[in-house]
């Protein structure tokens, strides 16, 4: 009985893992598209000494 429950549990784990790995990608309109190879890069945000947002090239601005 224990062997049968182990086999059933293993089969259930394998069957539920496959749909999670194949997550579909959607565009802004909600239509299915081919997933991009890697995530888009985040924009770098910088703040000045007072904590306000500033352009990253200005003197005293540090990445936040």
CORDA-V442389 format. One record per pair of residues at least 6 apart in sequence whose ideal C-beta (glycine too) atoms are under 7 Angstrom apart, sorted by the first residue. I is the first residue (numbers start at 0). GAP is how many residues later the second one is. If there is no record, write none. Layout:
i,gap
I,GAP
I,GAP
//
This chain:
i,gap
23,8
24,8
24,9
24,10
25,6
25,7
26,6
43,12
43,19
44,8
44,19
45,8
45,9
45,10
45,15
45,16
45,17
45,18
46,6
46,7
46,14
46,15
46,17
47,6
47,12
47,13
48,11
53,7
54,6
55,7
//
